[in-house]
Amino acid sequence: MSDYMVRAIAADGKIRAFAATTRDTVEEARQRHNTSPVVTAALGRLLTAGAMMGSMMKGDRDRLTLKINGDGPVKALTVVADAHGRVKGFAAVPQVILHANAKGKLDVAGAVGQGVLTVTRDIGLREPYVGTSLLVTSEIAEDLTYYFAASEQTPSSVGLGVLMNRENTVRQAGGFILQLMPDVDEETIDRLERRIGEIDSVTSMLDAGMSPEQILSYVLEEFDLEVLDRMPVAFSCDCSRKKIANAIISLGKEDLRSLIADREPVEARCDYCNTAYLFQPEEIEGILAEK
């Protein structure tokens, strides 16, 4: 498998860990949406997080949605993932050009701006679980770390990274999530905090050729890591012509009549994968008749 994630435990089950490499997934999102480098980095980080967080769910029909709404030029990022490593997403504004930040890196925080992170878990209950938290740095990894602690009371450490080539393709992408279980002791907490403070950036580890297993082994070298399983990760959208037609049905009758009066084909695109579907005027008439 090319892109994949691993799930693991450490410290006798007191730490659970996830790590993923997602270069192909993020590159496909870049190509589908024609995102600029800073938007590719922002969306890629959220896609990577979504894949790992989605794997925390259990049901085949469970869905996780991550949405960031900010006052920066990208405006919003949306990612949807399932429990099997399939993920999709888009940026409200795919083309944003900014100068590098003070560290000479892509200015993801500047693109996102101040705002809110919303996490929705739909696990088949009458109402989905929805948690929100303010963005603390708008770098996404730190914002998810804060979200886990504030909204889910799960002390966590999230590392995410996307490295771009000079020609603006994706060179590396991936990340990790470490979470402390309720029975963890203070000594383990202190050791893990010290270790996290010593590690390199995610992109440095990926660019050195480290696999997800090696990343977790490196980060958790003191904690007796046990890899539980591996799972492929891929950009995957379940849109279809029928689903897009159903979305057109939701338009008002006057809007549908206006489309028919133009006597021109209507192009509708899926937000998540940017696939275009073309509907002839006769098809719109059929949709109006059904409505």
ChimeraX commands (.cxc) that place a marker at each C-alpha (Angstrom):
marker #1 position 0.00,0.00,0.00 radius 0.5
marker #1 position 1.20,3.56,-0.71 radius 0.5
marker #1 position -0.65,5.80,1.73 radius 0.5
marker #1 position -1.52,4.04,4.98 radius 0.5
marker #1 position -1.87,4.47,8.71 radius 0.5
marker #1 position -0.96,2.36,11.69 radius 0.5
marker #1 position -2.78,2.06,14.98 radius 0.5
marker #1 position -0.83,1.14,18.07 radius 0.5
marker #1 position -0.65,1.16,21.86 radius 0.5
marker #1 position 2.26,1.84,24.18 radius 0.5
marker #1 position 3.09,1.93,27.88 radius 0.5
marker #1 position 0.97,-1.16,28.60 radius 0.5
marker #1 position -2.07,0.37,26.93 radius 0.5
marker #1 position -1.80,3.73,28.70 radius 0.5
marker #1 position -1.06,5.46,25.39 radius 0.5
marker #1 position -2.86,4.89,22.11 radius 0.5
marker #1 position -1.19,6.08,18.96 radius 0.5
marker #1 position -1.89,6.66,15.27 radius 0.5
marker #1 position 0.48,7.60,12.47 radius 0.5
marker #1 position -0.10,8.01,8.74 radius 0.5
marker #1 position 1.65,8.81,5.51 radius 0.5
marker #1 position -0.71,10.60,3.10 radius 0.5
marker #1 position 1.34,12.05,0.24 radius 0.5
marker #1 position -0.75,10.51,-2.57 radius 0.5
marker #1 position -4.01,11.42,-0.85 radius 0.5
marker #1 position -3.03,15.08,-0.44 radius 0.5
marker #1 position -1.61,15.24,-3.97 radius 0.5
marker #1 position -4.89,13.94,-5.38 radius 0.5
marker #1 position -6.78,16.61,-3.43 radius 0.5
marker #1 position -4.37,19.23,-4.81 radius 0.5
marker #1 position -4.94,18.08,-8.36 radius 0.5
marker #1 position -8.70,17.80,-8.04 radius 0.5
marker #1 position -9.14,21.27,-6.54 radius 0.5
marker #1 position -6.12,23.04,-8.07 radius 0.5
marker #1 position -5.10,24.35,-4.66 radius 0.5
marker #1 position -2.26,26.80,-4.14 radius 0.5
marker #1 position 0.66,25.60,-1.95 radius 0.5
marker #1 position -0.53,27.15,1.31 radius 0.5
marker #1 position -4.07,25.79,0.79 radius 0.5
marker #1 position -2.65,22.37,-0.11 radius 0.5
marker #1 position -0.74,22.40,3.18 radius 0.5
marker #1 position -3.79,23.42,5.22 radius 0.5
marker #1 position -6.19,21.00,3.54 radius 0.5
marker #1 position -3.57,18.23,3.59 radius 0.5
marker #1 position -3.09,18.56,7.33 radius 0.5
marker #1 position -6.84,18.33,7.90 radius 0.5
marker #1 position -7.20,15.37,5.52 radius 0.5
marker #1 position -4.46,13.51,7.40 radius 0.5
marker #1 position -6.08,14.23,10.75 radius 0.5
marker #1 position -9.47,13.20,9.38 radius 0.5
marker #1 position -8.17,9.83,8.21 radius 0.5
marker #1 position -6.67,9.05,11.62 radius 0.5
marker #1 position -9.65,10.34,13.60 radius 0.5
marker #1 position -12.06,8.47,11.33 radius 0.5
marker #1 position -10.28,5.23,12.18 radius 0.5
marker #1 position -11.25,5.79,15.82 radius 0.5
marker #1 position -14.86,5.00,14.85 radius 0.5
marker #1 position -16.16,1.45,14.46 radius 0.5
marker #1 position -19.24,1.27,12.24 radius 0.5
marker #1 position -19.13,0.86,8.46 radius 0.5
marker #1 position -21.55,3.77,8.06 radius 0.5
marker #1 position -19.98,6.02,10.70 radius 0.5
marker #1 position -18.84,9.39,9.37 radius 0.5
marker #1 position -16.52,12.03,10.79 radius 0.5
marker #1 position -16.65,15.62,9.57 radius 0.5
marker #1 position -13.97,18.17,10.41 radius 0.5
marker #1 position -14.73,21.79,9.52 radius 0.5
marker #1 position -12.66,24.88,10.11 radius 0.5
marker #1 position -14.29,28.27,9.66 radius 0.5
marker #1 position -11.86,31.17,9.87 radius 0.5
marker #1 position -11.58,34.83,8.97 radius 0.5
marker #1 position -8.52,34.23,6.78 radius 0.5
marker #1 position -8.61,34.22,2.97 radius 0.5
marker #1 position -9.22,30.44,2.70 radius 0.5
marker #1 position -12.47,31.02,4.65 radius 0.5
marker #1 position -13.28,27.36,5.37 radius 0.5
marker #1 position -11.89,23.83,5.14 radius 0.5
marker #1 position -14.11,20.74,5.21 radius 0.5
marker #1 position -13.04,17.10,5.47 radius 0.5
marker #1 position -15.16,13.94,5.73 radius 0.5
marker #1 position -13.72,10.53,6.67 radius 0.5
marker #1 position -15.00,7.06,7.44 radius 0.5
marker #1 position -13.67,4.26,9.65 radius 0.5
marker #1 position -11.70,2.63,6.83 radius 0.5
marker #1 position -9.18,5.29,5.84 radius 0.5
marker #1 position -11.30,6.84,3.09 radius 0.5
marker #1 position -11.24,10.63,3.20 radius 0.5
marker #1 position -12.32,13.59,1.07 radius 0.5
marker #1 position -12.31,17.33,1.48 radius 0.5
marker #1 position -12.18,20.80,-0.03 radius 0.5
marker #1 position -11.29,24.41,0.68 radius 0.5
marker #1 position -13.85,27.18,0.22 radius 0.5
marker #1 position -11.19,29.25,-1.55 radius 0.5
marker #1 position -8.67,26.92,-3.23 radius 0.5
marker #1 position -6.31,29.62,-4.49 radius 0.5
marker #1 position -4.69,31.74,-1.77 radius 0.5
marker #1 position -1.25,33.31,-2.20 radius 0.5
marker #1 position 0.60,34.52,0.91 radius 0.5
marker #1 position 4.18,35.34,1.80 radius 0.5
marker #1 position 6.03,32.81,3.95 radius 0.5
marker #1 position 5.66,33.17,7.71 radius 0.5
marker #1 position 8.41,34.33,10.10 radius 0.5
marker #1 position 9.95,30.83,10.03 radius 0.5
marker #1 position 10.11,30.78,6.25 radius 0.5
marker #1 position 7.30,28.21,6.07 radius 0.5
marker #1 position 3.94,28.21,4.30 radius 0.5
marker #1 position 1.70,30.53,6.30 radius 0.5
marker #1 position -1.17,28.14,7.08 radius 0.5
marker #1 position -2.20,30.20,10.13 radius 0.5
marker #1 position -2.43,33.32,7.99 radius 0.5
marker #1 position -4.53,31.53,5.39 radius 0.5
marker #1 position -6.94,30.13,7.98 radius 0.5
marker #1 position -7.13,33.10,10.35 radius 0.5
marker #1 position -8.98,33.12,13.64 radius 0.5
marker #1 position -12.07,30.98,13.93 radius 0.5
marker #1 position -13.71,27.77,15.06 radius 0.5
marker #1 position -13.07,24.05,14.64 radius 0.5
marker #1 position -16.16,21.81,14.52 radius 0.5
marker #1 position -15.98,18.03,14.80 radius 0.5
marker #1 position -19.10,16.02,13.93 radius 0.5
marker #1 position -19.33,12.28,14.52 radius 0.5
marker #1 position -22.32,10.59,12.92 radius 0.5
marker #1 position -22.48,7.07,14.34 radius 0.5
marker #1 position -26.08,6.26,13.46 radius 0.5
marker #1 position -27.79,7.78,16.49 radius 0.5
marker #1 position -30.75,10.12,16.21 radius 0.5
marker #1 position -28.45,13.12,16.56 radius 0.5
marker #1 position -24.74,13.20,15.67 radius 0.5
marker #1 position -22.18,14.20,18.27 radius 0.5
marker #1 position -20.94,17.74,17.60 radius 0.5
marker #1 position -18.00,19.32,19.39 radius 0.5
marker #1 position -16.50,22.76,18.83 radius 0.5
marker #1 position -13.48,24.68,20.01 radius 0.5
marker #1 position -11.78,27.93,19.12 radius 0.5
marker #1 position -8.68,27.85,16.96 radius 0.5
marker #1 position -5.69,28.51,19.21 radius 0.5
marker #1 position -2.91,28.79,16.59 radius 0.5
marker #1 position -4.73,28.08,13.29 radius 0.5
marker #1 position -1.89,25.69,12.41 radius 0.5
marker #1 position -4.44,22.83,12.68 radius 0.5
marker #1 position -2.35,20.29,14.65 radius 0.5
marker #1 position -2.28,22.45,17.77 radius 0.5
marker #1 position -5.96,23.27,17.29 radius 0.5
marker #1 position -6.85,19.56,17.27 radius 0.5
marker #1 position -4.68,19.00,20.34 radius 0.5
marker #1 position -6.68,21.71,22.11 radius 0.5
marker #1 position -9.97,20.32,20.80 radius 0.5
marker #1 position -9.29,16.83,22.20 radius 0.5
marker #1 position -8.49,18.25,25.63 radius 0.5
marker #1 position -11.28,20.85,25.78 radius 0.5
marker #1 position -14.17,19.04,24.07 radius 0.5
marker #1 position -13.42,15.35,24.59 radius 0.5
marker #1 position -11.36,15.51,27.79 radius 0.5
marker #1 position -8.66,13.36,26.16 radius 0.5
marker #1 position -5.11,14.69,26.63 radius 0.5
marker #1 position -3.50,14.34,23.20 radius 0.5
marker #1 position -0.59,15.40,21.06 radius 0.5
marker #1 position -1.19,15.92,17.33 radius 0.5
marker #1 position 1.56,16.34,14.76 radius 0.5
marker #1 position 0.73,17.08,11.10 radius 0.5
marker #1 position 2.79,18.17,8.14 radius 0.5
marker #1 position 2.77,18.74,4.38 radius 0.5
marker #1 position 5.98,19.42,2.46 radius 0.5
marker #1 position 5.78,20.82,-1.07 radius 0.5
marker #1 position 8.12,20.46,-4.03 radius 0.5
marker #1 position 9.34,23.51,-5.94 radius 0.5
marker #1 position 6.88,22.74,-8.75 radius 0.5
marker #1 position 4.09,22.85,-6.13 radius 0.5
marker #1 position 3.39,19.12,-6.04 radius 0.5
marker #1 position 3.24,17.33,-2.70 radius 0.5
marker #1 position 6.58,15.91,-1.60 radius 0.5
marker #1 position 5.58,14.51,1.78 radius 0.5
marker #1 position 2.46,14.47,3.94 radius 0.5
marker #1 position 1.47,12.68,7.11 radius 0.5
marker #1 position 1.09,12.94,10.84 radius 0.5
marker #1 position 0.53,11.30,14.19 radius 0.5
marker #1 position -1.92,11.42,17.09 radius 0.5
marker #1 position -0.94,10.31,20.61 radius 0.5
marker #1 position -3.61,10.02,23.29 radius 0.5
marker #1 position -3.40,9.30,27.00 radius 0.5
marker #1 position -5.84,6.78,28.43 radius 0.5
marker #1 position -7.75,7.49,31.66 radius 0.5
marker #1 position -5.56,5.20,33.83 radius 0.5
marker #1 position -2.26,6.82,32.83 radius 0.5
marker #1 position 0.10,7.73,35.69 radius 0.5
marker #1 position 1.90,11.03,36.21 radius 0.5
marker #1 position 5.31,9.54,35.51 radius 0.5
marker #1 position 4.22,8.37,32.05 radius 0.5
marker #1 position 2.69,11.77,31.35 radius 0.5
marker #1 position 5.90,13.57,32.32 radius 0.5
marker #1 position 8.09,11.23,30.25 radius 0.5
marker #1 position 5.85,11.59,27.20 radius 0.5
marker #1 position 5.77,15.38,27.46 radius 0.5
marker #1 position 9.57,15.49,27.60 radius 0.5
marker #1 position 9.84,13.15,24.63 radius 0.5
marker #1 position 7.41,15.17,22.50 radius 0.5
marker #1 position 9.47,18.27,23.20 radius 0.5
marker #1 position 12.55,16.54,21.77 radius 0.5
marker #1 position 11.21,15.19,18.48 radius 0.5
marker #1 position 11.65,16.61,14.99 radius 0.5
marker #1 position 8.81,17.93,12.84 radius 0.5
marker #1 position 6.59,15.45,11.04 radius 0.5
marker #1 position 7.82,16.61,7.64 radius 0.5
marker #1 position 11.46,16.16,8.72 radius 0.5
marker #1 position 10.78,12.59,9.77 radius 0.5
marker #1 position 8.85,11.79,6.58 radius 0.5
marker #1 position 11.47,13.41,4.37 radius 0.5
marker #1 position 14.13,11.30,6.08 radius 0.5
marker #1 position 12.24,8.26,4.77 radius 0.5
marker #1 position 10.57,7.24,8.02 radius 0.5
marker #1 position 7.43,5.09,7.75 radius 0.5
marker #1 position 4.45,5.49,10.11 radius 0.5
marker #1 position 5.78,2.56,12.15 radius 0.5
marker #1 position 9.20,4.16,12.38 radius 0.5
marker #1 position 7.73,7.50,13.37 radius 0.5
marker #1 position 5.85,5.94,16.26 radius 0.5
marker #1 position 8.87,3.85,17.23 radius 0.5
marker #1 position 10.98,7.01,17.28 radius 0.5
marker #1 position 8.48,9.13,19.19 radius 0.5
marker #1 position 7.56,6.36,21.65 radius 0.5
marker #1 position 10.93,4.63,21.88 radius 0.5
marker #1 position 10.77,4.59,25.68 radius 0.5
marker #1 position 7.25,3.17,25.91 radius 0.5
marker #1 position 7.22,-0.39,24.47 radius 0.5
marker #1 position 5.26,0.29,21.29 radius 0.5
marker #1 position 2.91,-2.41,20.00 radius 0.5
marker #1 position 1.50,-1.93,16.48 radius 0.5
marker #1 position -2.05,-3.31,16.34 radius 0.5
marker #1 position -2.91,-2.99,12.65 radius 0.5
marker #1 position -2.33,-1.18,9.36 radius 0.5
marker #1 position -4.96,0.41,7.15 radius 0.5
marker #1 position -4.79,1.95,3.65 radius 0.5
marker #1 position -5.59,5.65,3.33 radius 0.5
marker #1 position -7.00,7.14,0.13 radius 0.5
marker #1 position -8.86,10.14,-1.21 radius 0.5
marker #1 position -12.30,8.67,-1.92 radius 0.5
marker #1 position -15.60,10.35,-2.77 radius 0.5
marker #1 position -18.95,8.57,-2.90 radius 0.5
marker #1 position -20.68,11.17,-5.05 radius 0.5
marker #1 position -22.76,9.97,-8.01 radius 0.5
marker #1 position -24.98,11.36,-10.73 radius 0.5
marker #1 position -28.04,10.33,-8.71 radius 0.5
marker #1 position -26.84,12.16,-5.59 radius 0.5
marker #1 position -26.12,15.32,-7.57 radius 0.5
marker #1 position -29.56,15.06,-9.17 radius 0.5
marker #1 position -31.08,14.86,-5.69 radius 0.5
marker #1 position -29.21,18.04,-4.79 radius 0.5
marker #1 position -30.67,19.75,-7.86 radius 0.5
marker #1 position -34.13,18.62,-6.76 radius 0.5
marker #1 position -33.63,20.66,-3.58 radius 0.5
marker #1 position -33.59,23.86,-5.66 radius 0.5
marker #1 position -36.78,25.87,-5.71 radius 0.5
marker #1 position -39.25,25.38,-8.55 radius 0.5
marker #1 position -38.58,28.87,-9.90 radius 0.5
marker #1 position -34.84,28.17,-10.07 radius 0.5
marker #1 position -35.50,24.92,-11.92 radius 0.5
marker #1 position -37.85,26.63,-14.38 radius 0.5
marker #1 position -35.17,29.28,-15.01 radius 0.5
marker #1 position -32.61,26.56,-15.78 radius 0.5
marker #1 position -35.03,24.91,-18.21 radius 0.5
marker #1 position -35.85,28.22,-19.91 radius 0.5
marker #1 position -32.17,28.76,-20.73 radius 0.5
marker #1 position -32.25,25.56,-22.85 radius 0.5
marker #1 position -28.59,25.00,-22.03 radius 0.5
marker #1 position -26.92,22.01,-20.33 radius 0.5
marker #1 position -26.41,22.54,-16.61 radius 0.5
marker #1 position -23.08,21.59,-15.04 radius 0.5
marker #1 position -23.07,20.65,-11.36 radius 0.5
marker #1 position -19.92,19.83,-9.43 radius 0.5
marker #1 position -19.32,17.82,-6.28 radius 0.5
marker #1 position -17.76,20.08,-3.66 radius 0.5
marker #1 position -15.61,17.30,-2.25 radius 0.5
marker #1 position -13.98,15.85,-5.36 radius 0.5
marker #1 position -14.76,18.51,-7.99 radius 0.5
marker #1 position -16.24,15.94,-10.39 radius 0.5
marker #1 position -18.54,17.63,-12.93 radius 0.5
marker #1 position -21.94,16.21,-13.91 radius 0.5
marker #1 position -23.75,17.55,-16.97 radius 0.5
marker #1 position -27.56,17.63,-17.06 radius 0.5
marker #1 position -29.49,18.33,-20.27 radius 0.5
marker #1 position -32.59,20.58,-20.19 radius 0.5
marker #1 position -34.80,17.51,-20.66 radius 0.5
marker #1 position -33.30,15.97,-17.52 radius 0.5
marker #1 position -33.99,19.17,-15.57 radius 0.5
marker #1 position -37.59,19.02,-16.80 radius 0.5
marker #1 position -37.80,15.50,-15.42 radius 0.5
marker #1 position -36.39,16.69,-12.10 radius 0.5
marker #1 position -38.99,19.48,-11.97 radius 0.5
marker #1 position -41.77,17.03,-12.76 radius 0.5
marker #1 position -40.54,14.77,-9.93 radius 0.5
marker #1 position -40.45,17.75,-7.56 radius 0.5
marker link #1:1,2 radius 0.2
marker link #1:2,3 radius 0.2
marker link #1:3,4 radius 0.2
marker link #1:4,5 radius 0.2
marker link #1:5,6 radius 0.2
marker link #1:6,7 radius 0.2
marker link #1:7,8 radius 0.2
marker link #1:8,9 radius 0.2
marker link #1:9,10 radius 0.2
marker link #1:10,11 radius 0.2
marker link #1:11,12 radius 0.2
marker link #1:12,13 radius 0.2
marker link #1:13,14 radius 0.2
marker link #1:14,15 radius 0.2
marker link #1:15,16 radius 0.2
marker link #1:16,17 radius 0.2
marker link #1:17,18 radius 0.2
marker link #1:18,19 radius 0.2
marker link #1:19,20 radius 0.2
marker link #1:20,21 radius 0.2
marker link #1:21,22 radius 0.2
marker link #1:22,23 radius 0.2
marker link #1:23,24 radius 0.2
marker link #1:24,25 radius 0.2
marker link #1:25,26 radius 0.2
marker link #1:26,27 radius 0.2
marker link #1:27,28 radius 0.2
marker link #1:28,29 radius 0.2
marker link #1:29,30 radius 0.2
marker link #1:30,31 radius 0.2
marker link #1:31,32 radius 0.2
marker link #1:32,33 radius 0.2
marker link #1:33,34 radius 0.2
marker link #1:34,35 radius 0.2
marker link #1:35,36 radius 0.2
marker link #1:36,37 radius 0.2
marker link #1:37,38 radius 0.2
marker link #1:38,39 radius 0.2
marker link #1:39,40 radius 0.2
marker link #1:40,41 radius 0.2
marker link #1:41,42 radius 0.2
marker link #1:42,43 radius 0.2
marker link #1:43,44 radius 0.2
marker link #1:44,45 radius 0.2
marker link #1:45,46 radius 0.2
marker link #1:46,47 radius 0.2
marker link #1:47,48 radius 0.2
marker link #1:48,49 radius 0.2
marker link #1:49,50 radius 0.2
marker link #1:50,51 radius 0.2
marker link #1:51,52 radius 0.2
marker link #1:52,53 radius 0.2
marker link #1:53,54 radius 0.2
marker link #1:54,55 radius 0.2
marker link #1:55,56 radius 0.2
marker link #1:56,57 radius 0.2
marker link #1:57,58 radius 0.2
marker link #1:58,59 radius 0.2
marker link #1:59,60 radius 0.2
marker link #1:60,61 radius 0.2
marker link #1:61,62 radius 0.2
marker link #1:62,63 radius 0.2
marker link #1:63,64 radius 0.2
marker link #1:64,65 radius 0.2
marker link #1:65,66 radius 0.2
marker link #1:66,67 radius 0.2
marker link #1:67,68 radius 0.2
marker link #1:68,69 radius 0.2
marker link #1:69,70 radius 0.2
marker link #1:70,71 radius 0.2
marker link #1:71,72 radius 0.2
marker link #1:72,73 radius 0.2
marker link #1:73,74 radius 0.2
marker link #1:74,75 radius 0.2
marker link #1:75,76 radius 0.2
marker link #1:76,77 radius 0.2
marker link #1:77,78 radius 0.2
marker link #1:78,79 radius 0.2
marker link #1:79,80 radius 0.2
marker link #1:80,81 radius 0.2
marker link #1:81,82 radius 0.2
marker link #1:82,83 radius 0.2
marker link #1:83,84 radius 0.2
marker link #1:84,85 radius 0.2
marker link #1:85,86 radius 0.2
marker link #1:86,87 radius 0.2
marker link #1:87,88 radius 0.2
marker link #1:88,89 radius 0.2
marker link #1:89,90 radius 0.2
marker link #1:90,91 radius 0.2
marker link #1:91,92 radius 0.2
marker link #1:92,93 radius 0.2
marker link #1:93,94 radius 0.2
marker link #1:94,95 radius 0.2
marker link #1:95,96 radius 0.2
marker link #1:96,97 radius 0.2
marker link #1:97,98 radius 0.2
marker link #1:98,99 radius 0.2
marker link #1:99,100 radius 0.2
marker link #1:100,101 radius 0.2
marker link #1:101,102 radius 0.2
marker link #1:102,103 radius 0.2
marker link #1:103,104 radius 0.2
marker link #1:104,105 radius 0.2
marker link #1:105,106 radius 0.2
marker link #1:106,107 radius 0.2
marker link #1:107,108 radius 0.2
marker link #1:108,109 radius 0.2
marker link #1:109,110 radius 0.2
marker link #1:110,111 radius 0.2
marker link #1:111,112 radius 0.2
marker link #1:112,113 radius 0.2
marker link #1:113,114 radius 0.2
marker link #1:114,115 radius 0.2
marker link #1:115,116 radius 0.2
marker link #1:116,117 radius 0.2
marker link #1:117,118 radius 0.2
marker link #1:118,119 radius 0.2
marker link #1:119,120 radius 0.2
marker link #1:120,121 radius 0.2
marker link #1:121,122 radius 0.2
marker link #1:122,123 radius 0.2
marker link #1:123,124 radius 0.2
marker link #1:124,125 radius 0.2
marker link #1:125,126 radius 0.2
marker link #1:126,127 radius 0.2
marker link #1:127,128 radius 0.2
marker link #1:128,129 radius 0.2
marker link #1:129,130 radius 0.2
marker link #1:130,131 radius 0.2
marker link #1:131,132 radius 0.2
marker link #1:132,133 radius 0.2
marker link #1:133,134 radius 0.2
marker link #1:134,135 radius 0.2
marker link #1:135,136 radius 0.2
marker link #1:136,137 radius 0.2
marker link #1:137,138 radius 0.2
marker link #1:138,139 radius 0.2
marker link #1:139,140 radius 0.2
marker link #1:140,141 radius 0.2
marker link #1:141,142 radius 0.2
marker link #1:142,143 radius 0.2
marker link #1:143,144 radius 0.2
marker link #1:144,145 radius 0.2
marker link #1:145,146 radius 0.2
marker link #1:146,147 radius 0.2
marker link #1:147,148 radius 0.2
marker link #1:148,149 radius 0.2
marker link #1:149,150 radius 0.2
marker link #1:150,151 radius 0.2
marker link #1:151,152 radius 0.2
marker link #1:152,153 radius 0.2
marker link #1:153,154 radius 0.2
marker link #1:154,155 radius 0.2
marker link #1:155,156 radius 0.2
marker link #1:156,157 radius 0.2
marker link #1:157,158 radius 0.2
marker link #1:158,159 radius 0.2
marker link #1:159,160 radius 0.2
marker link #1:160,161 radius 0.2
marker link #1:161,162 radius 0.2
marker link #1:162,163 radius 0.2
marker link #1:163,164 radius 0.2
marker link #1:164,165 radius 0.2
marker link #1:165,166 radius 0.2
marker link #1:166,167 radius 0.2
marker link #1:167,168 radius 0.2
marker link #1:168,169 radius 0.2
marker link #1:169,170 radius 0.2
marker link #1:170,171 radius 0.2
marker link #1:171,172 radius 0.2
marker link #1:172,173 radius 0.2
marker link #1:173,174 radius 0.2
marker link #1:174,175 radius 0.2
marker link #1:175,176 radius 0.2
marker link #1:176,177 radius 0.2
marker link #1:177,178 radius 0.2
marker link #1:178,179 radius 0.2
marker link #1:179,180 radius 0.2
marker link #1:180,181 radius 0.2
marker link #1:181,182 radius 0.2
marker link #1:182,183 radius 0.2
marker link #1:183,184 radius 0.2
marker link #1:184,185 radius 0.2
marker link #1:185,186 radius 0.2
marker link #1:186,187 radius 0.2
marker link #1:187,188 radius 0.2
marker link #1:188,189 radius 0.2
marker link #1:189,190 radius 0.2
marker link #1:190,191 radius 0.2
marker link #1:191,192 radius 0.2
marker link #1:192,193 radius 0.2
marker link #1:193,194 radius 0.2
marker link #1:194,195 radius 0.2
marker link #1:195,196 radius 0.2
marker link #1:196,197 radius 0.2
marker link #1:197,198 radius 0.2
marker link #1:198,199 radius 0.2
marker link #1:199,200 radius 0.2
marker link #1:200,201 radius 0.2
marker link #1:201,202 radius 0.2
marker link #1:202,203 radius 0.2
marker link #1:203,204 radius 0.2
marker link #1:204,205 radius 0.2
marker link #1:205,206 radius 0.2
marker link #1:206,207 radius 0.2
marker link #1:207,208 radius 0.2
marker link #1:208,209 radius 0.2
marker link #1:209,210 radius 0.2
marker link #1:210,211 radius 0.2
marker link #1:211,212 radius 0.2
marker link #1:212,213 radius 0.2
marker link #1:213,214 radius 0.2
marker link #1:214,215 radius 0.2
marker link #1:215,216 radius 0.2
marker link #1:216,217 radius 0.2
marker link #1:217,218 radius 0.2
marker link #1:218,219 radius 0.2
marker link #1:219,220 radius 0.2
marker link #1:220,221 radius 0.2
marker link #1:221,222 radius 0.2
marker link #1:222,223 radius 0.2
marker link #1:223,224 radius 0.2
marker link #1:224,225 radius 0.2
marker link #1:225,226 radius 0.2
marker link #1:226,227 radius 0.2
marker link #1:227,228 radius 0.2
marker link #1:228,229 radius 0.2
marker link #1:229,230 radius 0.2
marker link #1:230,231 radius 0.2
marker link #1:231,232 radius 0.2
marker link #1:232,233 radius 0.2
marker link #1:233,234 radius 0.2
marker link #1:234,235 radius 0.2
marker link #1:235,236 radius 0.2
marker link #1:236,237 radius 0.2
marker link #1:237,238 radius 0.2
marker link #1:238,239 radius 0.2
marker link #1:239,240 radius 0.2
marker link #1:240,241 radius 0.2
marker link #1:241,242 radius 0.2
marker link #1:242,243 radius 0.2
marker link #1:243,244 radius 0.2
marker link #1:244,245 radius 0.2
marker link #1:245,246 radius 0.2
marker link #1:246,247 radius 0.2
marker link #1:247,248 radius 0.2
marker link #1:248,249 radius 0.2
marker link #1:249,250 radius 0.2
marker link #1:250,251 radius 0.2
marker link #1:251,252 radius 0.2
marker link #1:252,253 radius 0.2
marker link #1:253,254 radius 0.2
marker link #1:254,255 radius 0.2
marker link #1:255,256 radius 0.2
marker link #1:256,257 radius 0.2
marker link #1:257,258 radius 0.2
marker link #1:258,259 radius 0.2
marker link #1:259,260 radius 0.2
marker link #1:260,261 radius 0.2
marker link #1:261,262 radius 0.2
marker link #1:262,263 radius 0.2
marker link #1:263,264 radius 0.2
marker link #1:264,265 radius 0.2
marker link #1:265,266 radius 0.2
marker link #1:266,267 radius 0.2
marker link #1:267,268 radius 0.2
marker link #1:268,269 radius 0.2
marker link #1:269,270 radius 0.2
marker link #1:270,271 radius 0.2
marker link #1:271,272 radius 0.2
marker link #1:272,273 radius 0.2
marker link #1:273,274 radius 0.2
marker link #1:274,275 radius 0.2
marker link #1:275,276 radius 0.2
marker link #1:276,277 radius 0.2
marker link #1:277,278 radius 0.2
marker link #1:278,279 radius 0.2
marker link #1:279,280 radius 0.2
marker link #1:280,281 radius 0.2
marker link #1:281,282 radius 0.2
marker link #1:282,283 radius 0.2
marker link #1:283,284 radius 0.2
marker link #1:284,285 radius 0.2
marker link #1:285,286 radius 0.2
marker link #1:286,287 radius 0.2
marker link #1:287,288 radius 0.2
marker link #1:288,289 radius 0.2
marker link #1:289,290 radius 0.2
marker link #1:290,291 radius 0.2
view
